Every structure is written in structure tokens, then in C-alpha cells.
Amino acid sequence: MTRREPEKIRVESSRIFRRLGQHRRHPLRGDDRRTAHGIERADTTARRTAREHFLNELLNEFPVEPIGVAVAFRAGKIDGSLQANGIRIALSDLLIGATALELGFEVVTNNLRHFGKIPGLMVRKL
């Protein structure tokens, strides 16, 4: 039996947190989708512990890719090319896109407007 290679997909994390924040059992609210910020803003020890637990579970499920020199240079090239054509994209979106391109991943997001402008990036609607 041949084992199938897993599909490479880069998921924009803010979309995950926003979606998960809509569920009551989830410890993060929609406005707390920035992980560390959401943990630091916890108003009770129980809430902080729940958020830290969730973050640890999430990090176990989804590997975090570092932003290295290759990604930074690629993001800079993309940004320069887009700005030369009058197009501006947030740095965070450029870094996500450049990381996905470097790793050969696809980006799954609702933000097709920004990610769709990054040349060569495969984008799928969430």
C-alpha cells in the first residue's frame, strides 16, 4: 500500500482564530485572535490558562514556520514589484505569501483580495 503525501497548505492564522472564536467552547473571542495578545488580555487566571492550553494544542497541530532570510528577500521583491504598479499589501500578508511560495504551500484564506495579487501564489477560499 502506498502512503499518500499530505497536501501542503499554509493557513492564515487570523482566519482560524476568527472562526474558532465564534464557538462558545473555544477560549478565544473574535477580538482576541492575536494569540499572545489574547492570552495577556485574559481577565481571569482560568481564562488565561484556557487560552494557553488552546495555544499549546494549536501549536502541536500546526507547525510554525520561521521567517528566514529567503522569505524576507522574497517578500521584499514581491512588495517592490507590487508597489511599482501602485499596489500595496500589508506586511503580514506579504510574509505569509512569501513563506507559502518558499515552501511550495497553498494559502487558504477569505482574504482573496490581497493574496490574489501575489504573483505565483496558489490561493484557495476558506
HELIX and SHEET records of a PDB file:
HELIX    1   1 SER A   13  LEU A   20  1                                   8    
HELIX    2   2 GLY A   30  ASP A   32  5                                   3    
HELIX    3   3 THR A   35  GLU A   40  1                                   6    
HELIX    4   4 THR A   45  GLU A   61  1                                  17    
HELIX    5   5 VAL A   69  ALA A   84  1                                  16    
HELIX    6   6 LEU A   91  LEU A  103  1                                  13    
HELIX    7   7 LEU A  112  PHE A  115  1                                   4    
SHEET    1   A 3 ILE A   9  VAL A  11  0                                        
SHEET    2   A 3 GLU A 106  THR A 109  1                                        
SHEET    3   A 3 VAL A 123  LYS A 125  1                                        
END                                                                             
